[in-house]
Structures are given as C-alpha cells and as structure tokens.
Amino acid sequence: MGRHFGDLAKVRHIITYSLSPFEQRAFPNYFSKGIPNVWRRFTASFFKVAPPMTFMYLVYTWGNSVHEQGKRKNPADFENDE
C-alpha cells in the first residue's frame, strides 16, 4: 500500500482514506446533467404512479360520501311524530 491517493493508511485491518476538500467538486454537472435527469426520472414514473393514485383518491372520496349518506336519518320516517 503506497501513500498516495488521499493518504491511504492501514490501521489494524481497516483501510481509511481522506480526500482534501480542494480536490472535490461539490456539485459537478448539477445543471447540465442533474436537472435533466430529475425531469427524465419524474416523467418516466409519473404516468405509472399518477393514474392509480387518482383512481384510489376518487374511490376513497366516493366511499366516504356514501358512508356519510348512509348515516343520515330518513325524514319520511318521522313525519307523523308528535
């Protein structure tokens, strides 16, 4: 093990290395590759996820409205009460 590439060191069977912050690039190709990649991944998965989610939302709201209607009393049953 030579001591180059970020000062590699072997300490009790554990290899550690460090890299200077001046040798790193925090956001390499962020605008040129990052944003288009996010857009590509979003459009690829949107049409797989959105229709089932929309369908389940509509079924959920329909079920809640039917449940609320089922809990109401029928006013015709109480017309002749005093």
C-alpha positions as semicolon CSV with decimal commas, in nm:
position;residue;x (nm);y (nm);z (nm)
1;M;0,000;0,000;0,000
2;G;0,163;0,319;-0,117
3;R;0,083;0,652;0,040
4;H;-0,074;0,847;-0,241
5;F;-0,445;0,892;-0,333
6;G;-0,558;1,078;-0,023
7;D;-0,304;0,930;0,221
8;L;-0,421;0,571;0,235
9;A;-0,336;0,413;0,567
10;K;-0,382;0,066;0,709
11;V;-0,474;0,061;1,076
12;R;-0,550;-0,281;1,228
13;H;-0,701;-0,430;0,915
14;I;-0,910;-0,120;0,843
15;I;-0,820;0,088;0,541
16;T;-0,909;0,454;0,571
17;Y;-0,852;0,741;0,334
18;S;-0,925;1,107;0,322
19;L;-0,963;1,346;0,036
20;S;-0,892;1,713;0,058
21;P;-1,197;1,941;0,014
22;F;-0,998;2,122;-0,252
23;E;-0,982;1,802;-0,457
24;Q;-1,360;1,755;-0,453
25;R;-1,630;1,910;-0,664
26;A;-1,943;1,974;-0,459
27;F;-2,194;1,990;-0,746
28;P;-2,029;1,856;-1,061
29;N;-2,258;1,878;-1,367
30;Y;-2,552;1,985;-1,149
31;F;-2,729;2,197;-1,409
32;S;-2,614;2,015;-1,722
33;K;-2,692;1,659;-1,608
34;G;-2,868;1,673;-1,270
35;I;-3,184;1,868;-1,353
36;P;-3,248;1,690;-1,686
37;N;-3,202;1,356;-1,508
38;V;-3,457;1,452;-1,243
39;W;-3,703;1,556;-1,516
40;R;-3,647;1,230;-1,708
41;R;-3,699;1,018;-1,397
42;F;-4,010;1,217;-1,299
43;T;-4,176;1,183;-1,639
44;A;-4,085;0,814;-1,659
45;S;-4,256;0,732;-1,330
46;F;-4,538;0,990;-1,326
47;F;-4,764;0,804;-1,567
48;K;-4,712;0,481;-1,374
49;V;-4,795;0,631;-1,036
50;A;-5,048;0,910;-1,101
51;P;-5,340;0,709;-1,256
52;P;-5,364;0,453;-0,973
53;M;-5,327;0,727;-0,711
54;T;-5,601;0,933;-0,879
55;F;-5,827;0,629;-0,903
56;M;-5,774;0,540;-0,538
57;Y;-5,841;0,901;-0,431
58;L;-6,170;0,901;-0,624
59;V;-6,274;0,565;-0,474
60;Y;-6,185;0,691;-0,125
61;T;-6,388;1,012;-0,158
62;W;-6,680;0,822;-0,313
63;G;-6,673;0,569;-0,026
64;N;-6,667;0,844;0,236
65;S;-6,961;1,025;0,075
66;V;-7,166;0,702;0,056
67;H;-7,083;0,630;0,421
68;E;-7,195;0,978;0,528
69;Q;-7,519;0,941;0,332
70;G;-7,581;0,605;0,494
71;K;-7,552;0,756;0,843
72;R;-7,832;1,010;0,778
73;K;-8,182;0,955;0,906
74;N;-8,470;0,937;0,660
75;P;-8,703;1,234;0,730
76;A;-9,002;1,042;0,589
77;D;-8,982;0,801;0,885
78;F;-9,054;1,087;1,129
79;E;-9,335;1,279;0,951
80;N;-9,616;1,169;1,181
81;D;-9,434;1,208;1,512
82;E;-9,570;1,448;1,773
